[in-house]
Amino acid sequence: MNLQNWQLERQLTVLGVSGGIDSMVLLHVFLQNNWPCVVAHVNYQLRDEDSRGDMEFVVDTCNKLGVECHVKEVNTKQIANELGVSIQMAARDIRYHFFEEVLVKVGAQKIATAHHQDDELENFFIYLMRNQIHSAWMGIPEERGNIIRPLLRIPRKIIADFAAENAIKWREDCSNLETKYLRNKIRHFIVPQIKEQYPTVAQDFQELTRKARENERENARQFELRWKEIVDFKQNGGEIPQEFIVDLSNKYGIFKKLIHLGFDESQIVQAVSVNQRIGSIWLTRNWKMTKLRSGLLLGLRLDSEDFPGEMSIDDEGMYTFGDLDIEVRIVDHKLVDFKSTNCYYFHVDVLKGLTMRPWKQGDKMTVFGLNGHKKVSDIFVDHKIDMDQKRKLPLLIHANEIVAILSVRRSNLFLFNDPKQVVRISWYLK
């Protein structure tokens, strides 16, 4: 186990414990070393009695061991349907937000998860099959922010041996055996065949990802030195020379710089292309980028575009906001289709005082799986929405509460419990 400089004996840690073998071993390792900890467990309600059984097992175990245990029960399928995301994405969002809540509540410093060496190898193949090559080679970091992974360098076999030697009880998630999931296909079919021919593949791959992350940090450092030396960029803008742009070693660094300024990927690809027309202009909320023969000129926007203002939605009909046409209809509850990706459904009372406006700095919204509010700006980051898009997305407001960000996410307000009629708000690109 690599303890880095975490000083686990001196500070409280929140352990994410599912009840499976990995997290139960993590819990016992903390207890055997007298490292102070509390447990956080989420019942996703995805496997009926099995999910409840996992929760009761974790709670009972913590009671016997004298460990403080925090539990959250949530209907993950409903939240995933409401948000229009996969169950896995919804579960991850719920899990880490709950861990953060517990961390703040108990005054802990770190959140520890039970990822191990084989998880990193499996992740590589998952990202590879999604054509996310960069993410595949970056691997799983042992530490990111306040999240640590103490078991990351430990193979699954050693964890299993430790559990057997210490008579650690745990529960098997039956879904881990179902090969309809990509991770399970990789775990049960691909990885074993590779290990048979190459027994140290997980350990060797982990070393490769560590070196890849080190190389990326060094490349970023070198890029910053070149940027400061060559690019005349001040607080209000500057010019990126063409010779700096065409140098392939600067490609990733330039991309990150422009993303930080609010430009999206398609804008950046166009801007750095040698075939792009001279004089082309790209805009974000605050920045203007112009294609010159000598490079790219960046400056603060002075010619502010007209962004949509606030409007009332007090009846059925068609509305226009930025690039969206929005249709508001009262429909029979039998027409509700949770699989639709371009509409939200609300209780009919939502129309009593509903308004629509663009995002403002400091906006917060209640979301599924969280007690309290989440910053809308953080939601935009989660969904990789750039600054220019932020200002054009309509927020539905009722009594100063954000009901939804159309096309992004809805809140947990104005849910309906099978009334005869519901409000359907649909959106379409013009």
Secondary structure as the mmCIF struct_conf table of DSSP 4:
data_model
#
loop_
_struct_conf.conf_type_id
_struct_conf.id
_struct_conf.beg_label_comp_id
_struct_conf.beg_label_asym_id
_struct_conf.beg_label_seq_id
_struct_conf.end_label_comp_id
_struct_conf.end_label_asym_id
_struct_conf.end_label_seq_id
TURN_TY1_P TURN_TY1_P1 GLN A 4 ASN A 5
TURN_TY1_P TURN_TY1_P2 LEU A 8 ARG A 10
BEND BEND1 GLN A 11 GLN A 11
STRN STRN1 THR A 13 GLY A 16
BEND BEND2 GLY A 19 GLY A 20
HELX_RH_AL_P HELX_RH_AL_P1 ILE A 21 GLN A 32
TURN_TY1_P TURN_TY1_P3 ASN A 33 ASN A 34
STRN STRN2 CYS A 37 ASN A 43
BEND BEND3 LEU A 46 ARG A 47
TURN_TY1_P TURN_TY1_P4 ASP A 48 ASP A 48
HELX_RH_AL_P HELX_RH_AL_P2 GLU A 49 LEU A 65
TURN_TY1_P TURN_TY1_P5 GLY A 66 GLY A 66
STRN STRN3 CYS A 69 GLU A 73
HELX_RH_AL_P HELX_RH_AL_P3 THR A 76 LEU A 83
TURN_TY1_P TURN_TY1_P6 GLY A 84 GLY A 84
HELX_RH_AL_P HELX_RH_AL_P4 ILE A 87 VAL A 106
TURN_TY1_P TURN_TY1_P7 GLY A 107 GLY A 107
BEND BEND4 GLN A 109 GLN A 109
STRN STRN4 LYS A 110 ALA A 112
HELX_RH_AL_P HELX_RH_AL_P5 GLN A 117 MET A 129
TURN_TY1_P TURN_TY1_P8 ARG A 130 ASN A 131
HELX_RH_AL_P HELX_RH_AL_P6 ILE A 133 MET A 138
BEND BEND5 GLU A 142 GLU A 142
STRN STRN5 GLU A 143 ARG A 144
TURN_TY1_P TURN_TY1_P9 GLY A 145 ASN A 146
STRN STRN6 ILE A 147 ILE A 148
TURN_TY1_P TURN_TY1_P10 PRO A 150 ARG A 153
BEND BEND6 ILE A 154 ILE A 154
HELX_RH_AL_P HELX_RH_AL_P7 ARG A 156 GLU A 165
TURN_TY1_P TURN_TY1_P11 ASN A 166 ALA A 167
HELX_RH_3T_P HELX_RH_3T_P1 CYS A 174 LEU A 177
TURN_TY1_P TURN_TY1_P12 THR A 179 LYS A 180
BEND BEND7 TYR A 181 TYR A 181
HELX_RH_AL_P HELX_RH_AL_P8 LEU A 182 LYS A 185
HELX_RH_PI_P HELX_RH_PI_P1 ILE A 186 ILE A 190
HELX_RH_AL_P HELX_RH_AL_P9 VAL A 191 GLN A 197
TURN_TY1_P TURN_TY1_P13 PRO A 199 THR A 200
HELX_RH_AL_P HELX_RH_AL_P10 VAL A 201 ILE A 230
STRN STRN7 ASP A 232 LYS A 234
TURN_TY1_P TURN_TY1_P14 GLN A 235 ASN A 236
STRN STRN8 GLY A 237 PRO A 241
HELX_RH_AL_P HELX_RH_AL_P11 GLN A 242 VAL A 246
HELX_RH_3T_P HELX_RH_3T_P2 LEU A 248 ASN A 250
HELX_RH_AL_P HELX_RH_AL_P12 LYS A 251 HIS A 260
TURN_TY1_P TURN_TY1_P15 LEU A 261 GLY A 262
HELX_RH_AL_P HELX_RH_AL_P13 GLU A 265 VAL A 272
TURN_TY1_P TURN_TY1_P16 VAL A 274 ASN A 275
BEND BEND8 GLN A 276 GLN A 276
HELX_LH_PP_P HELX_LH_PP_P1 ARG A 277 ARG A 277
TURN_TY1_P TURN_TY1_P17 ILE A 278 GLY A 279
STRN STRN9 ILE A 281 LEU A 283
BEND BEND9 ARG A 285 ASN A 286
STRN STRN10 TRP A 287 LEU A 292
TURN_TY1_P TURN_TY1_P18 ARG A 293 SER A 294
STRN STRN11 GLY A 295 LEU A 300
BEND BEND10 LEU A 302 ASP A 303
STRN STRN12 MET A 311 ILE A 313
BEND BEND11 ASP A 315 GLU A 316
STRN STRN13 GLY A 317 PHE A 321
TURN_TY1_P TURN_TY1_P19 GLY A 322 ASP A 323
STRN STRN14 LEU A 324 ASP A 332
HELX_RH_3T_P HELX_RH_3T_P3 HIS A 333 LEU A 335
TURN_TY1_P TURN_TY1_P20 PHE A 338 LYS A 339
BEND BEND12 THR A 341 ASN A 342
STRN STRN15 CYS A 343 PHE A 346
HELX_RH_3T_P HELX_RH_3T_P4 VAL A 348 LEU A 351
BEND BEND13 LYS A 352 GLY A 353
STRN STRN16 LEU A 354 ARG A 357
TURN_TY1_P TURN_TY1_P21 GLN A 361 GLY A 362
STRN STRN17 LYS A 364 THR A 366
TURN_TY1_P TURN_TY1_P22 PHE A 368 GLY A 369
BEND BEND14 ASN A 371 GLY A 372
STRN STRN18 HIS A 373 LYS A 375
HELX_RH_AL_P HELX_RH_AL_P14 VAL A 376 ASP A 382
TURN_TY1_P TURN_TY1_P23 HIS A 383 LYS A 384
HELX_RH_AL_P HELX_RH_AL_P15 MET A 387 LYS A 392
BEND BEND15 LEU A 393 LEU A 393
HELX_LH_PP_P HELX_LH_PP_P2 PRO A 394 PRO A 394
STRN STRN19 LEU A 395 HIS A 398
TURN_TY1_P TURN_TY1_P24 ALA A 399 ASN A 400
STRN STRN20 GLU A 401 ILE A 405
TURN_TY1_P TURN_TY1_P25 LEU A 406 VAL A 408
STRN STRN21 ARG A 409 ARG A 410
BEND BEND16 ASN A 412 PHE A 414
BEND BEND17 ASN A 417 ASP A 418
BEND BEND18 LYS A 420 LYS A 420
STRN STRN22 GLN A 421 LEU A 429
#
